[in-house]
Structures are given as structure tokens and as C-alpha cells.
Amino acid sequence: MDHLYRGRTSDYRAGSLAKQEVQAIYAADPRDAWNLIFFLLFTRTVELRLTGDFKEAGPFSPTMTKGNDSLPVTTHTFQRIESGDQAIDPLYPNFLTSKGAESVLIEPQFTELKRALNTACAETTPRPPLHRALMQSDVWAAYDILNWFRDDHGHLGTRARELLPLLDQFISKLALTSQEIAALPRNYLTAQRRLDLPEVFDERSGWLEVEWFSSREHDASADYRRAVRVFLKPTTQPQKFLADVNERVKKHQDPSPGQASSLDRAALVTEALLIERSGRVVPSPLTYELQLRTFVKDAQGNAKSTTMVQYELNRKLLLKDPTSGGLIPLTADQPAYLPSSGNDYTFAPSALRRKTAGLPILANLRRRCESCHSADATLIFTFLVNPGPSTPPPVRRLRPADDQHASYVAKEKMKKSNFKSLHLTR
């Protein structure tokens, strides 16, 4: 974080690095093998186009984007140096493209990553559990992404097949015991005091965790390595809200007419899953990201606008000071990449429209949210499900302490072929 560009939030460079270089995240020495692994997987210069949210960047030309048929986008390109130390997967962009993965399958990055992985695997002194948990999450994601190349017959496939066993070995080396995972910091609760986060895990606070259908696109987007939990704070008592919703479900009606009008706030809490030493995938206490929307009402109680803020995990901050919670707030006017489609939750995805030449489009966080959740960001996707002609299940209230949804996602991950391809002790 020491070398981040600290311009105003309306500046497209806000939050980017001043120079593309290895960061001292896992150790004070930038030459440390873990620091180099993180650098090769995450840190890169991104060529992009800007929306009209950055008014001084013009000229602009209308183009089609997700949620907007004529969004003004710059006719020329810009660059950001992304540190990667936020709630994202490595080897981006990786939505409908192999461009991100190819970044470590070419020289000199390929040889550098092999060397760093071999060095890390040969270490004899175990690193602290929190370090291992964060690194495992990242190299596990890299393994899954490079696994797409396993059957490629070209030179990229050959190199991917060289890296996969090293990543596999490193993932196993990083595995924590069940006791170590249970003892990891509950960083949401720590950050709750520092950042005044909502008490979503407290059943007495008016918040409730809900689930209608177990399958969620956010979980699939992370290839079931993370679990996204849905929390709602209704304008009425939680029991009454749930009863009203399920009465409508029984009648095959829209579960939540007016959507946000019946809610004060909505939160998505993304939780990291980990591979335990026994070879099982298990929920962890680590919160990866919080997306929080607050619905502003008119005199009649109808939602008229939305305020939003996002909190993302910063590994360096959490490792340096676990009492901070390691979550960094991003406000609505800060830079954020637009999704390329409705099921795209990735970082810096390549635009699918020809006019943008396949480059990522940088807007602000508000526009990113509105591209999926409507112009006023009031749509609640939990209830935007068409169950078809069959009788839909009731919307369930989950007990936060049980972490049921994360347990479901962990079981789903263990069924996947890319997980079964790992050589873990089971």
C-alpha cells in the first residue's frame, strides 16, 4: 500500500501502483519467493478505456456495454498498474479469455514463477497459518485457471502442465489443520469495530441471512473456492418479512414486490474456503469482500436511490496488522472495472464489444453496481429467480453461526474435476 497512487477518487489512477514492481506483502524482503509468486500472479499493467465518469479523459464515443446501449467511452486508451492486492483472482483477465493465464506461460515470467514455486516448496520452516491461508487461496485459484490448459496441445499447454504439479505441491504444503483454520482471525468482526460495519452475524440486530436456491452465480464465478452469503435488513421485523415473502412464494408470485422498498439494507459477504490438511474443502473465518447497499426512501417509503460501499481484503494490511481486519473501503466514486456480461464478476474483464477493441472499461463503483442492479441499484438478485412450473422452495432464514451456505459450496467444490485432480491426502 505504500506505493499506491493517491490521487483523488475521481482520478482513474486512484488506488493503482506508481511502478510495476514486487511488493513486500508476505515478507519484508521483496525478493522473498512468496512475494515474487504474488507479483507474477497478480501485479500487471492494464491497458483500458475510460467512461465519462472521468470527464477530463475525453474525447468519448458511445459504445454498448452491459446495462447501457450507448455509454460514452474514451476513443483512446489509458493504463493502470494494478497491484492485485484486493478481493480478486489471479491471472486476470480470465472471463472468456486465456489472456491472463498466458501472462505466466511466456518468458521470462514462466521461468521466474517455476523458480519461485520450487523455492517456496523447498522451504523447511513453516510460515504462520494466516500467511498460508491467504497464499493457499491465491495459488489454488491459479491452479484452477491454469487447469483449463491441461489438454492444450500447444506450447502453452506444455508449460501449464509443468506449472500445475508445482502449484499442486505448494497447495498441499500450505494446508492448515482444522484447529489452525478455526483459530484464523474473524476479520469481519475485527473490521466491524474499526469501520462501523453492520452486525450482519448478530441475529438480534434485525439482519437475517437468507437462501432461496442454494446455487449462486457468485459462487460459480469463483469456481466454488469462495462462498457468497446474502444478508438483508428489512424495514419490518425479520420474521414478518420472511412470512410475507414465503406467502407470495406459495402463490407463485414475485417474492418481494417493490424489492428494496421492503428493505433498509442488503449485504453480500464473501467468505474464503480453504483446503484442510485432511484434503477436505472447509469454510474459513476469513471475509474476502463485503458489498453493502443502503436504500434511501421517499416520503411514501418507496426506494428512490441507493448508497453503496464495498470493502475488500488487502493481504498486506491484514498480515501487518490482523487487528485491522484487513478490509479496505471503496466508495461509490472510486474506480472499478465494468463487467462484460451479466454473469461476469471478474476483475478487469475484456470488453466483448468490438468498438472497445476487447479492452477493459474502467468506470466508478456506482456504475459497476448499476450495470447489473438497475439504474438505481435497487434490484435484489436473490429474488430474481424463475423457478419454472414446479413448486418453489420457501426462502429460508439461515443461522449465521452455522455457516450453512459456505458448507454447501465447499461440498460442491469437492465434486469438481479440477479439485479431484489435486494430489491431496484424503
Contacts in CASP RR format, 6 or more apart in sequence:
PFRMAT RR
TARGET T0000
AUTHOR 0000-0000-0000
METHOD contacts of the structure
MODEL  1
MDHLYRGRTSDYRAGSLAKQEVQAIYAADPRDAWNLIFFLLFTRTVELRL
TGDFKEAGPFSPTMTKGNDSLPVTTHTFQRIESGDQAIDPLYPNFLTSKG
AESVLIEPQFTELKRALNTACAETTPRPPLHRALMQSDVWAAYDILNWFR
DDHGHLGTRARELLPLLDQFISKLALTSQEIAALPRNYLTAQRRLDLPEV
FDERSGWLEVEWFSSREHDASADYRRAVRVFLKPTTQPQKFLADVNERVK
KHQDPSPGQASSLDRAALVTEALLIERSGRVVPSPLTYELQLRTFVKDAQ
GNAKSTTMVQYELNRKLLLKDPTSGGLIPLTADQPAYLPSSGNDYTFAPS
ALRRKTAGLPILANLRRRCESCHSADATLIFTFLVNPGPSTPPPVRRLRP
ADDQHASYVAKEKMKKSNFKSLHLTR
1 85 0 8 1.000
1 314 0 8 1.000
1 316 0 8 1.000
1 317 0 8 1.000
3 17 0 8 1.000
3 18 0 8 1.000
3 19 0 8 1.000
3 21 0 8 1.000
3 23 0 8 1.000
4 15 0 8 1.000
4 16 0 8 1.000
4 17 0 8 1.000
4 18 0 8 1.000
4 83 0 8 1.000
5 11 0 8 1.000
5 13 0 8 1.000
5 14 0 8 1.000
5 15 0 8 1.000
5 16 0 8 1.000
5 17 0 8 1.000
5 18 0 8 1.000
6 14 0 8 1.000
6 15 0 8 1.000
7 13 0 8 1.000
7 14 0 8 1.000
7 15 0 8 1.000
8 14 0 8 1.000
9 331 0 8 1.000
9 333 0 8 1.000
9 334 0 8 1.000
9 335 0 8 1.000
10 53 0 8 1.000
10 54 0 8 1.000
10 333 0 8 1.000
10 364 0 8 1.000
11 54 0 8 1.000
11 335 0 8 1.000
12 50 0 8 1.000
12 54 0 8 1.000
12 57 0 8 1.000
12 78 0 8 1.000
12 80 0 8 1.000
12 335 0 8 1.000
12 362 0 8 1.000
13 80 0 8 1.000
13 335 0 8 1.000
14 334 0 8 1.000
14 335 0 8 1.000
15 83 0 8 1.000
15 334 0 8 1.000
15 335 0 8 1.000
16 80 0 8 1.000
16 81 0 8 1.000
16 82 0 8 1.000
16 83 0 8 1.000
17 43 0 8 1.000
17 81 0 8 1.000
17 82 0 8 1.000
17 83 0 8 1.000
18 81 0 8 1.000
19 81 0 8 1.000
20 43 0 8 1.000
20 44 0 8 1.000
20 45 0 8 1.000
20 81 0 8 1.000
21 30 0 8 1.000
21 39 0 8 1.000
21 43 0 8 1.000
22 30 0 8 1.000
22 31 0 8 1.000
22 35 0 8 1.000
22 36 0 8 1.000
22 39 0 8 1.000
22 43 0 8 1.000
23 30 0 8 1.000
23 35 0 8 1.000
23 38 0 8 1.000
23 39 0 8 1.000
23 43 0 8 1.000
23 83 0 8 1.000
23 85 0 8 1.000
23 316 0 8 1.000
24 30 0 8 1.000
24 32 0 8 1.000
24 35 0 8 1.000
24 316 0 8 1.000
25 34 0 8 1.000
25 35 0 8 1.000
25 38 0 8 1.000
25 85 0 8 1.000
25 315 0 8 1.000
25 316 0 8 1.000
25 319 0 8 1.000
26 32 0 8 1.000
26 34 0 8 1.000
26 35 0 8 1.000
26 38 0 8 1.000
26 127 0 8 1.000
26 131 0 8 1.000
26 135 0 8 1.000
26 315 0 8 1.000
26 319 0 8 1.000
27 34 0 8 1.000
27 35 0 8 1.000
29 35 0 8 1.000
33 116 0 8 1.000
33 117 0 8 1.000
33 119 0 8 1.000
33 120 0 8 1.000
33 123 0 8 1.000
34 116 0 8 1.000
34 120 0 8 1.000
34 127 0 8 1.000
34 131 0 8 1.000
34 135 0 8 1.000
36 112 0 8 1.000
36 116 0 8 1.000
37 113 0 8 1.000
37 116 0 8 1.000
37 117 0 8 1.000
37 120 0 8 1.000
37 135 0 8 1.000
37 138 0 8 1.000
37 139 0 8 1.000
38 85 0 8 1.000
38 135 0 8 1.000
38 138 0 8 1.000
38 315 0 8 1.000
40 104 0 8 1.000
40 109 0 8 1.000
40 112 0 8 1.000
40 113 0 8 1.000
40 116 0 8 1.000
41 90 0 8 1.000
41 91 0 8 1.000
41 104 0 8 1.000
41 113 0 8 1.000
41 138 0 8 1.000
41 139 0 8 1.000
41 142 0 8 1.000
42 82 0 8 1.000
42 83 0 8 1.000
42 84 0 8 1.000
42 85 0 8 1.000
42 88 0 8 1.000
42 90 0 8 1.000
42 138 0 8 1.000
43 81 0 8 1.000
43 82 0 8 1.000
43 83 0 8 1.000
43 84 0 8 1.000
44 81 0 8 1.000
44 82 0 8 1.000
44 103 0 8 1.000
45 79 0 8 1.000
45 80 0 8 1.000
45 81 0 8 1.000
45 82 0 8 1.000
46 79 0 8 1.000
46 80 0 8 1.000
46 81 0 8 1.000
46 82 0 8 1.000
46 348 0 8 1.000
46 360 0 8 1.000
47 77 0 8 1.000
47 78 0 8 1.000
47 79 0 8 1.000
47 359 0 8 1.000
47 360 0 8 1.000
48 77 0 8 1.000
48 78 0 8 1.000
48 79 0 8 1.000
48 80 0 8 1.000
48 337 0 8 1.000
48 348 0 8 1.000
48 359 0 8 1.000
48 360 0 8 1.000
48 361 0 8 1.000
48 362 0 8 1.000
49 73 0 8 1.000
49 74 0 8 1.000
49 76 0 8 1.000
49 77 0 8 1.000
49 78 0 8 1.000
49 351 0 8 1.000
49 356 0 8 1.000
49 359 0 8 1.000
49 360 0 8 1.000
49 361 0 8 1.000
49 362 0 8 1.000
50 57 0 8 1.000
50 58 0 8 1.000
50 73 0 8 1.000
50 74 0 8 1.000
50 78 0 8 1.000
50 361 0 8 1.000
50 362 0 8 1.000
50 363 0 8 1.000
51 60 0 8 1.000
51 71 0 8 1.000
51 72 0 8 1.000
51 73 0 8 1.000
51 74 0 8 1.000
51 338 0 8 1.000
51 361 0 8 1.000
51 362 0 8 1.000
51 363 0 8 1.000
51 364 0 8 1.000
51 367 0 8 1.000
52 58 0 8 1.000
52 60 0 8 1.000
52 71 0 8 1.000
52 72 0 8 1.000
52 73 0 8 1.000
52 74 0 8 1.000
52 363 0 8 1.000
53 333 0 8 1.000
53 363 0 8 1.000
53 364 0 8 1.000
53 367 0 8 1.000
54 362 0 8 1.000
57 74 0 8 1.000
57 78 0 8 1.000
58 74 0 8 1.000
58 75 0 8 1.000
59 74 0 8 1.000
59 75 0 8 1.000
60 72 0 8 1.000
60 73 0 8 1.000
60 74 0 8 1.000
60 75 0 8 1.000
61 72 0 8 1.000
61 73 0 8 1.000
61 74 0 8 1.000
61 75 0 8 1.000
61 355 0 8 1.000
62 70 0 8 1.000
62 71 0 8 1.000
62 72 0 8 1.000
62 73 0 8 1.000
63 70 0 8 1.000
63 71 0 8 1.000
63 72 0 8 1.000
63 73 0 8 1.000
63 353 0 8 1.000
63 355 0 8 1.000
63 356 0 8 1.000
64 70 0 8 1.000
64 71 0 8 1.000
64 353 0 8 1.000
64 355 0 8 1.000
65 71 0 8 1.000
65 73 0 8 1.000
65 338 0 8 1.000
65 351 0 8 1.000
65 353 0 8 1.000
65 361 0 8 1.000
65 371 0 8 1.000
66 338 0 8 1.000
66 339 0 8 1.000
66 340 0 8 1.000
66 341 0 8 1.000
66 342 0 8 1.000
66 344 0 8 1.000
66 371 0 8 1.000
66 372 0 8 1.000
67 370 0 8 1.000
67 371 0 8 1.000
67 372 0 8 1.000
68 371 0 8 1.000
71 361 0 8 1.000
73 355 0 8 1.000
73 356 0 8 1.000
73 361 0 8 1.000
77 359 0 8 1.000
78 362 0 8 1.000
80 335 0 8 1.000
80 362 0 8 1.000
82 347 0 8 1.000
82 348 0 8 1.000
84 347 0 8 1.000
85 314 0 8 1.000
85 315 0 8 1.000
85 316 0 8 1.000
86 312 0 8 1.000
86 313 0 8 1.000
86 314 0 8 1.000
86 328 0 8 1.000
86 347 0 8 1.000
87 270 0 8 1.000
87 288 0 8 1.000
87 289 0 8 1.000
87 312 0 8 1.000
87 313 0 8 1.000
88 346 0 8 1.000
88 347 0 8 1.000
89 141 0 8 1.000
89 145 0 8 1.000
89 222 0 8 1.000
89 346 0 8 1.000
89 347 0 8 1.000
90 138 0 8 1.000
90 141 0 8 1.000
90 142 0 8 1.000
90 145 0 8 1.000
91 100 0 8 1.000
91 101 0 8 1.000
91 103 0 8 1.000
91 104 0 8 1.000
91 141 0 8 1.000
91 142 0 8 1.000
91 145 0 8 1.000
91 146 0 8 1.000
92 100 0 8 1.000
92 346 0 8 1.000
92 347 0 8 1.000
92 348 0 8 1.000
92 349 0 8 1.000
93 99 0 8 1.000
93 100 0 8 1.000
93 346 0 8 1.000
93 347 0 8 1.000
93 348 0 8 1.000
93 349 0 8 1.000
93 350 0 8 1.000
93 360 0 8 1.000
94 100 0 8 1.000
94 101 0 8 1.000
94 145 0 8 1.000
94 346 0 8 1.000
95 340 0 8 1.000
95 341 0 8 1.000
95 344 0 8 1.000
95 346 0 8 1.000
95 349 0 8 1.000
95 350 0 8 1.000
96 340 0 8 1.000
96 349 0 8 1.000
96 350 0 8 1.000
96 352 0 8 1.000
97 349 0 8 1.000
97 350 0 8 1.000
98 148 0 8 1.000
98 149 0 8 1.000
98 156 0 8 1.000
99 350 0 8 1.000
100 145 0 8 1.000
101 145 0 8 1.000
101 146 0 8 1.000
101 148 0 8 1.000
101 149 0 8 1.000
101 156 0 8 1.000
101 160 0 8 1.000
102 156 0 8 1.000
103 109 0 8 1.000
104 110 0 8 1.000
104 113 0 8 1.000
104 142 0 8 1.000
104 146 0 8 1.000
104 163 0 8 1.000
105 146 0 8 1.000
105 149 0 8 1.000
105 156 0 8 1.000
105 157 0 8 1.000
105 159 0 8 1.000
105 160 0 8 1.000
105 163 0 8 1.000
110 159 0 8 1.000
110 163 0 8 1.000
113 163 0 8 1.000
114 162 0 8 1.000
114 163 0 8 1.000
114 166 0 8 1.000
117 163 0 8 1.000
117 166 0 8 1.000
117 167 0 8 1.000
117 169 0 8 1.000
117 170 0 8 1.000
118 166 0 8 1.000
120 170 0 8 1.000
120 173 0 8 1.000
121 166 0 8 1.000
121 169 0 8 1.000
121 170 0 8 1.000
121 173 0 8 1.000
126 132 0 8 1.000
127 135 0 8 1.000
129 176 0 8 1.000
129 180 0 8 1.000
129 181 0 8 1.000
129 183 0 8 1.000
129 184 0 8 1.000
130 184 0 8 1.000
130 185 0 8 1.000
130 318 0 8 1.000
130 319 0 8 1.000
130 322 0 8 1.000
131 319 0 8 1.000
132 174 0 8 1.000
132 175 0 8 1.000
132 176 0 8 1.000
133 174 0 8 1.000
133 176 0 8 1.000
133 181 0 8 1.000
133 184 0 8 1.000
133 272 0 8 1.000
133 274 0 8 1.000
133 284 0 8 1.000
133 286 0 8 1.000
134 286 0 8 1.000
134 315 0 8 1.000
134 318 0 8 1.000
134 319 0 8 1.000
135 174 0 8 1.000
136 171 0 8 1.000
136 174 0 8 1.000
136 175 0 8 1.000
136 176 0 8 1.000
136 274 0 8 1.000
136 275 0 8 1.000
137 225 0 8 1.000
137 272 0 8 1.000
137 274 0 8 1.000
137 286 0 8 1.000
139 167 0 8 1.000
139 170 0 8 1.000
139 171 0 8 1.000
139 174 0 8 1.000
140 171 0 8 1.000
140 225 0 8 1.000
140 275 0 8 1.000
141 222 0 8 1.000
141 223 0 8 1.000
141 225 0 8 1.000
142 167 0 8 1.000
143 164 0 8 1.000
143 167 0 8 1.000
143 168 0 8 1.000
143 171 0 8 1.000
143 418 0 8 1.000
143 422 0 8 1.000
144 223 0 8 1.000
144 225 0 8 1.000
144 418 0 8 1.000
146 160 0 8 1.000
146 163 0 8 1.000
146 164 0 8 1.000
146 167 0 8 1.000
147 160 0 8 1.000
147 164 0 8 1.000
147 418 0 8 1.000
147 421 0 8 1.000
149 156 0 8 1.000
149 157 0 8 1.000
149 160 0 8 1.000
149 161 0 8 1.000
150 157 0 8 1.000
150 160 0 8 1.000
150 161 0 8 1.000
150 164 0 8 1.000
150 421 0 8 1.000
151 157 0 8 1.000
152 160 0 8 1.000
168 422 0 8 1.000
168 423 0 8 1.000
169 423 0 8 1.000
171 275 0 8 1.000
171 422 0 8 1.000
171 424 0 8 1.000
172 422 0 8 1.000
172 423 0 8 1.000
172 424 0 8 1.000
172 425 0 8 1.000
175 274 0 8 1.000
175 275 0 8 1.000
175 276 0 8 1.000
175 277 0 8 1.000
175 279 0 8 1.000
175 424 0 8 1.000
176 184 0 8 1.000
176 274 0 8 1.000
176 276 0 8 1.000
176 277 0 8 1.000
177 276 0 8 1.000
177 277 0 8 1.000
178 276 0 8 1.000
178 277 0 8 1.000
178 278 0 8 1.000
178 282 0 8 1.000
181 274 0 8 1.000
181 276 0 8 1.000
181 282 0 8 1.000
181 284 0 8 1.000
181 285 0 8 1.000
182 285 0 8 1.000
184 284 0 8 1.000
184 285 0 8 1.000
184 286 0 8 1.000
185 285 0 8 1.000
185 286 0 8 1.000
185 318 0 8 1.000
185 322 0 8 1.000
185 325 0 8 1.000
186 285 0 8 1.000
186 287 0 8 1.000
187 285 0 8 1.000
187 286 0 8 1.000
187 287 0 8 1.000
187 313 0 8 1.000
187 318 0 8 1.000
187 322 0 8 1.000
187 325 0 8 1.000
187 326 0 8 1.000
187 327 0 8 1.000
188 197 0 8 1.000
188 201 0 8 1.000
188 269 0 8 1.000
188 287 0 8 1.000
188 290 0 8 1.000
188 325 0 8 1.000
188 327 0 8 1.000
189 201 0 8 1.000
190 322 0 8 1.000
190 323 0 8 1.000
190 324 0 8 1.000
190 325 0 8 1.000
190 326 0 8 1.000
191 197 0 8 1.000
191 287 0 8 1.000
191 311 0 8 1.000
191 324 0 8 1.000
191 325 0 8 1.000
191 326 0 8 1.000
191 327 0 8 1.000
192 198 0 8 1.000
192 199 0 8 1.000
194 324 0 8 1.000
194 325 0 8 1.000
195 311 0 8 1.000
195 327 0 8 1.000
195 329 0 8 1.000
197 290 0 8 1.000
197 292 0 8 1.000
197 311 0 8 1.000
197 327 0 8 1.000
198 205 0 8 1.000
198 207 0 8 1.000
198 231 0 8 1.000
198 233 0 8 1.000
198 265 0 8 1.000
198 267 0 8 1.000
198 292 0 8 1.000
199 205 0 8 1.000
199 207 0 8 1.000
200 207 0 8 1.000
200 209 0 8 1.000
200 231 0 8 1.000
200 267 0 8 1.000
200 269 0 8 1.000
200 400 0 8 1.000
201 207 0 8 1.000
201 400 0 8 1.000
201 401 0 8 1.000
202 400 0 8 1.000
203 399 0 8 1.000
203 400 0 8 1.000
205 233 0 8 1.000
206 233 0 8 1.000
206 234 0 8 1.000
206 237 0 8 1.000
206 238 0 8 1.000
207 231 0 8 1.000
207 232 0 8 1.000
207 233 0 8 1.000
207 238 0 8 1.000
207 265 0 8 1.000
207 267 0 8 1.000
208 231 0 8 1.000
208 232 0 8 1.000
208 233 0 8 1.000
208 234 0 8 1.000
208 238 0 8 1.000
208 241 0 8 1.000
208 242 0 8 1.000
208 397 0 8 1.000
209 229 0 8 1.000
209 230 0 8 1.000
209 231 0 8 1.000
209 397 0 8 1.000
209 398 0 8 1.000
209 399 0 8 1.000
209 400 0 8 1.000
209 405 0 8 1.000
210 230 0 8 1.000
210 231 0 8 1.000
210 232 0 8 1.000
210 242 0 8 1.000
210 382 0 8 1.000
210 395 0 8 1.000
210 396 0 8 1.000
210 397 0 8 1.000
210 398 0 8 1.000
211 230 0 8 1.000
211 382 0 8 1.000
211 395 0 8 1.000
211 396 0 8 1.000
211 398 0 8 1.000
211 404 0 8 1.000
211 405 0 8 1.000
212 249 0 8 1.000
212 255 0 8 1.000
212 382 0 8 1.000
212 383 0 8 1.000
212 385 0 8 1.000
212 392 0 8 1.000
212 393 0 8 1.000
212 395 0 8 1.000
212 396 0 8 1.000
213 385 0 8 1.000
213 387 0 8 1.000
213 393 0 8 1.000
214 405 0 8 1.000
214 408 0 8 1.000
216 228 0 8 1.000
216 230 0 8 1.000
217 343 0 8 1.000
217 345 0 8 1.000
217 381 0 8 1.000
218 226 0 8 1.000
218 228 0 8 1.000
218 268 0 8 1.000
218 270 0 8 1.000
218 345 0 8 1.000
219 226 0 8 1.000
219 227 0 8 1.000
219 228 0 8 1.000
219 409 0 8 1.000
219 412 0 8 1.000
220 343 0 8 1.000
221 343 0 8 1.000
221 344 0 8 1.000
221 345 0 8 1.000
221 346 0 8 1.000
222 228 0 8 1.000
222 270 0 8 1.000
222 345 0 8 1.000
223 413 0 8 1.000
223 416 0 8 1.000
223 418 0 8 1.000
224 273 0 8 1.000
224 409 0 8 1.000
224 410 0 8 1.000
224 412 0 8 1.000
224 413 0 8 1.000
224 416 0 8 1.000
225 272 0 8 1.000
225 273 0 8 1.000
225 413 0 8 1.000
226 270 0 8 1.000
226 271 0 8 1.000
226 272 0 8 1.000
226 273 0 8 1.000
226 288 0 8 1.000
226 409 0 8 1.000
227 270 0 8 1.000
227 271 0 8 1.000
227 273 0 8 1.000
227 283 0 8 1.000
227 405 0 8 1.000
227 406 0 8 1.000
227 408 0 8 1.000
227 409 0 8 1.000
227 410 0 8 1.000
228 268 0 8 1.000
228 269 0 8 1.000
228 270 0 8 1.000
228 271 0 8 1.000
228 405 0 8 1.000
229 268 0 8 1.000
229 269 0 8 1.000
229 270 0 8 1.000
229 271 0 8 1.000
229 398 0 8 1.000
229 400 0 8 1.000
229 405 0 8 1.000
229 406 0 8 1.000
230 266 0 8 1.000
230 267 0 8 1.000
230 268 0 8 1.000
230 382 0 8 1.000
231 266 0 8 1.000
231 267 0 8 1.000
231 268 0 8 1.000
231 269 0 8 1.000
232 241 0 8 1.000
232 263 0 8 1.000
232 265 0 8 1.000
232 266 0 8 1.000
232 267 0 8 1.000
232 380 0 8 1.000
232 382 0 8 1.000
233 263 0 8 1.000
233 264 0 8 1.000
233 265 0 8 1.000
233 266 0 8 1.000
233 267 0 8 1.000
234 240 0 8 1.000
234 241 0 8 1.000
234 262 0 8 1.000
234 263 0 8 1.000
234 264 0 8 1.000
235 241 0 8 1.000
235 261 0 8 1.000
235 262 0 8 1.000
235 263 0 8 1.000
235 264 0 8 1.000
236 244 0 8 1.000
236 262 0 8 1.000
238 397 0 8 1.000
241 262 0 8 1.000
242 395 0 8 1.000
242 397 0 8 1.000
244 262 0 8 1.000
245 255 0 8 1.000
245 256 0 8 1.000
245 383 0 8 1.000
245 395 0 8 1.000
246 255 0 8 1.000
246 394 0 8 1.000
246 395 0 8 1.000
248 254 0 8 1.000
248 255 0 8 1.000
248 256 0 8 1.000
248 257 0 8 1.000
249 255 0 8 1.000
249 392 0 8 1.000
249 393 0 8 1.000
249 394 0 8 1.000
249 395 0 8 1.000
250 394 0 8 1.000
252 392 0 8 1.000
254 383 0 8 1.000
255 383 0 8 1.000
255 395 0 8 1.000
256 262 0 8 1.000
256 380 0 8 1.000
256 383 0 8 1.000
258 302 0 8 1.000
258 303 0 8 1.000
259 303 0 8 1.000
259 378 0 8 1.000
259 379 0 8 1.000
259 380 0 8 1.000
259 383 0 8 1.000
260 266 0 8 1.000
260 293 0 8 1.000
260 295 0 8 1.000
260 303 0 8 1.000
260 306 0 8 1.000
260 378 0 8 1.000
260 379 0 8 1.000
260 380 0 8 1.000
261 295 0 8 1.000
261 297 0 8 1.000
261 301 0 8 1.000
261 302 0 8 1.000
261 303 0 8 1.000
263 295 0 8 1.000
263 303 0 8 1.000
263 380 0 8 1.000
264 294 0 8 1.000
264 295 0 8 1.000
265 292 0 8 1.000
265 293 0 8 1.000
265 294 0 8 1.000
265 295 0 8 1.000
266 292 0 8 1.000
266 293 0 8 1.000
266 295 0 8 1.000
266 380 0 8 1.000
267 290 0 8 1.000
267 291 0 8 1.000
267 292 0 8 1.000
267 293 0 8 1.000
268 289 0 8 1.000
268 290 0 8 1.000
268 291 0 8 1.000
269 287 0 8 1.000
269 289 0 8 1.000
269 290 0 8 1.000
270 287 0 8 1.000
270 288 0 8 1.000
270 289 0 8 1.000
270 290 0 8 1.000
271 283 0 8 1.000
271 284 0 8 1.000
271 286 0 8 1.000
271 287 0 8 1.000
271 288 0 8 1.000
271 403 0 8 1.000
271 406 0 8 1.000
272 284 0 8 1.000
272 286 0 8 1.000
272 287 0 8 1.000
272 288 0 8 1.000
273 281 0 8 1.000
273 282 0 8 1.000
273 283 0 8 1.000
273 284 0 8 1.000
273 406 0 8 1.000
273 409 0 8 1.000
273 410 0 8 1.000
273 413 0 8 1.000
274 281 0 8 1.000
274 282 0 8 1.000
274 284 0 8 1.000
274 286 0 8 1.000
275 281 0 8 1.000
275 282 0 8 1.000
275 422 0 8 1.000
275 424 0 8 1.000
276 282 0 8 1.000
277 425 0 8 1.000
278 425 0 8 1.000
278 426 0 8 1.000
279 424 0 8 1.000
279 425 0 8 1.000
279 426 0 8 1.000
280 410 0 8 1.000
280 414 0 8 1.000
280 426 0 8 1.000
281 410 0 8 1.000
281 411 0 8 1.000
281 413 0 8 1.000
281 414 0 8 1.000
281 419 0 8 1.000
282 410 0 8 1.000
283 403 0 8 1.000
283 406 0 8 1.000
283 407 0 8 1.000
283 410 0 8 1.000
286 313 0 8 1.000
287 313 0 8 1.000
287 327 0 8 1.000
288 312 0 8 1.000
288 313 0 8 1.000
289 310 0 8 1.000
289 311 0 8 1.000
289 312 0 8 1.000
289 313 0 8 1.000
290 310 0 8 1.000
290 311 0 8 1.000
290 327 0 8 1.000
291 308 0 8 1.000
291 310 0 8 1.000
291 369 0 8 1.000
292 308 0 8 1.000
292 309 0 8 1.000
292 310 0 8 1.000
292 311 0 8 1.000
293 306 0 8 1.000
293 307 0 8 1.000
293 308 0 8 1.000
293 369 0 8 1.000
293 373 0 8 1.000
293 377 0 8 1.000
294 306 0 8 1.000
294 307 0 8 1.000
294 308 0 8 1.000
295 303 0 8 1.000
295 305 0 8 1.000
295 306 0 8 1.000
295 378 0 8 1.000
296 303 0 8 1.000
296 304 0 8 1.000
296 305 0 8 1.000
296 306 0 8 1.000
296 307 0 8 1.000
297 303 0 8 1.000
297 304 0 8 1.000
298 304 0 8 1.000
303 376 0 8 1.000
303 378 0 8 1.000
304 376 0 8 1.000
305 376 0 8 1.000
306 369 0 8 1.000
306 373 0 8 1.000
306 376 0 8 1.000
306 377 0 8 1.000
306 378 0 8 1.000
307 332 0 8 1.000
308 332 0 8 1.000
308 365 0 8 1.000
308 366 0 8 1.000
308 369 0 8 1.000
308 377 0 8 1.000
309 329 0 8 1.000
309 330 0 8 1.000
309 331 0 8 1.000
309 332 0 8 1.000
310 329 0 8 1.000
310 330 0 8 1.000
310 365 0 8 1.000
311 327 0 8 1.000
311 328 0 8 1.000
311 329 0 8 1.000
311 330 0 8 1.000
312 327 0 8 1.000
312 328 0 8 1.000
312 330 0 8 1.000
313 326 0 8 1.000
313 327 0 8 1.000
313 328 0 8 1.000
314 326 0 8 1.000
314 327 0 8 1.000
314 328 0 8 1.000
317 324 0 8 1.000
317 325 0 8 1.000
317 326 0 8 1.000
317 328 0 8 1.000
318 324 0 8 1.000
318 325 0 8 1.000
318 326 0 8 1.000
330 336 0 8 1.000
330 365 0 8 1.000
331 365 0 8 1.000
332 364 0 8 1.000
332 365 0 8 1.000
332 366 0 8 1.000
332 369 0 8 1.000
333 364 0 8 1.000
333 365 0 8 1.000
333 366 0 8 1.000
334 364 0 8 1.000
334 365 0 8 1.000
335 362 0 8 1.000
335 363 0 8 1.000
335 364 0 8 1.000
335 365 0 8 1.000
336 362 0 8 1.000
336 363 0 8 1.000
336 364 0 8 1.000
336 365 0 8 1.000
336 367 0 8 1.000
336 368 0 8 1.000
337 347 0 8 1.000
337 348 0 8 1.000
337 349 0 8 1.000
337 360 0 8 1.000
337 361 0 8 1.000
337 362 0 8 1.000
337 363 0 8 1.000
337 368 0 8 1.000
338 351 0 8 1.000
338 360 0 8 1.000
338 361 0 8 1.000
338 362 0 8 1.000
338 363 0 8 1.000
338 367 0 8 1.000
338 368 0 8 1.000
338 371 0 8 1.000
339 345 0 8 1.000
339 346 0 8 1.000
339 349 0 8 1.000
339 368 0 8 1.000
339 371 0 8 1.000
339 372 0 8 1.000
340 349 0 8 1.000
340 350 0 8 1.000
340 351 0 8 1.000
340 352 0 8 1.000
341 352 0 8 1.000
342 372 0 8 1.000
348 360 0 8 1.000
349 360 0 8 1.000
350 358 0 8 1.000
350 359 0 8 1.000
350 360 0 8 1.000
351 357 0 8 1.000
351 358 0 8 1.000
351 359 0 8 1.000
351 360 0 8 1.000
351 361 0 8 1.000
352 358 0 8 1.000
366 377 0 8 1.000
369 377 0 8 1.000
370 376 0 8 1.000
370 377 0 8 1.000
372 379 0 8 1.000
372 381 0 8 1.000
373 379 0 8 1.000
373 381 0 8 1.000
382 395 0 8 1.000
383 395 0 8 1.000
385 392 0 8 1.000
387 393 0 8 1.000
398 404 0 8 1.000
398 405 0 8 1.000
413 419 0 8 1.000
414 420 0 8 1.000
END
